[in-house]
């Protein structure tokens, strides 16, 4: 019986999908955490680009 339990614990089949699911969950948590910061910085960046383009066209 002890060998059956040890063989079960050593079996690595099927763990890869679980690891990928955990990795995706961590990445999703990071994205949701910094979504507002990234959104505001992206708005500032695009605003600066369009303002500079308007200034170049006006000259």
Secondary structure, 3 states (H helix, E strand, C coil): CHHHHHHHHHCCCCHHHHHHHHHHHHHHHHHHHCHHHHHHHHHHHHHHHHHHHHHHHHC
